[in-house]
């Protein structure tokens, strides 16, 4: 897209007008030229000139869309050829985890039906099942991003999966060891969602004179929560986890949840993902998908490079979520399923690494060939 053609045309037209006036013996002063420029660059004229350009682009929109769609499909086909074996492993882990999650729900509900035909599920189990289900959904989203070549977006989404894994691990560990603590955590976790909802509604209502009914209903609930748990519960994001972290004296951070859950080995990747989410300078200059020096050039699209780390992390966290649920009430079958999932992790971590290494070698060979050709 040429950003100077219109401007050049306007000034060519202006020069022609000046030449014509001078040929007629008319003196064109600097003030007159300035006046003419202001008139030609007025908002009204710019709006008038931009209209046909806009109409032209709109008429070309279907063609542009189809061209880029076909380019993306061709790219994804090439990417699949390189990464397909790794995708087989990741998809298998997601599908197995989904089936395990549904099976555990069915197993739990077997003797929970009431006389009215409805089921009663304690909040601690309800949240645990929902978190594992959410982990499956997020893992599917990550797989789609990897298949499309968006490694940075994939690890950004993995950040959510890691948070799910840590929170689910905290609840399931309590379910296994102390059901009273698990219930307290679950209730507090749910009440925290009410606080977060009120913050959103409060912000929306700050722009209007009359508060909504929803605002007042939530405000009443939040005031009740504050009376029960104190101010810290309202203003600190992870105060809901206090029953599981009674030894922490001050403010609870997510890192405390990671430590309690034994998940600190993934903390560096979690921080790395934060940089991709929040558009930090580090995230800008350290793109997973850039095989070249990120200090040079600008990336405008997907890449078939950099999928290894987000792919492996997704397998790890999805297995952690499913294993945590299986470990609540262990049987020989459940222990065996955990072992099967670990085998997927051991095997497909190497598969992801090998593919990435091969891409790096191919790129190095291309560079050497190009260097020899240039010489």
SULLIN-V990366 format. One record per helix or strand. SS is the DSSP state (~ for helix, > for strand). FROM is the first residue (numbers start at 1). TO is the last residue. If there is no record, write none. Layout:
BEGIN
[[SS/FROM/TO] [SS/FROM/TO]]
END
This chain:
BEGIN
[[~/5/23] [~/30/40] [~/43/109] [>/113/113] [>/119/119] [~/123/147] [~/151/177] [~/179/205] [~/213/229] [~/231/235] [~/239/244] [~/254/261] [~/264/277] [~/281/285] [~/307/326] [~/332/374]]
END
